[in-house]
Amino acid sequence: MGKKKGEIDPDLKAPTPLVGNRGRPPDPRRKRPVKQHRCKRHGVTEFAQYSAGPGRGYRWSCKRCVGEAVTRRKQKLKRILVEEAGSRCTVCGYDRCIVNLGFHHVDPKKKSFAMSMANGKSLAAFREEARKCVLVCANCHGEIEAGVIECPPLGATYATWRALGRSRRKRPA
């Protein structure tokens, strides 16, 4: 007898993963081979070939180690940029969690790229772009984008913005 529409086959079982780790599925269009190998840090996991540099060929590396290295670099870049920008929200002075601090482009027309840390750009490139931005927390950034509060000018810090009596004040009508 056939299945009715919407019924699930009771004999259907989920595929068993080769390695019991989380992560996104492999890209079917990948060009370099992958293999299972023992990593000193992660145990048996997937290794892939990564470029060793121009003219130096490829090397096998643990995919999880490479991903963790990328995350560490992005976090280091953000710590450096946030520290250089004053380490706190220009509008309200928030400084508890670096994750909630971000860069707002004062003039969107001068924006070369988003400050999202998703780019493989150099620290010098990020510093150049950060000069076009003010450091704000997630709440203030949302209110600036919505037009609820006015955007601080370039170079403003929490101390200078507060001294002007502008912190968390509504935008003039």
ABEGO torsion letter per residue (X at the ends): XBBBBGBBBAABBBBBBABBBBEBBBBAABABBBBBBBBAAAEBBBBBBBBAEBGAEBBBBBAAAAAAAAAAAAAAAAAAAAAAAGGBBAAAGBAABAAABBBBBABAAABABBAAGABBBBAAAAAAAAAABBBBBAAAAAAAAAGABBBBBBGBBAAAAAAAGABGBBBBX
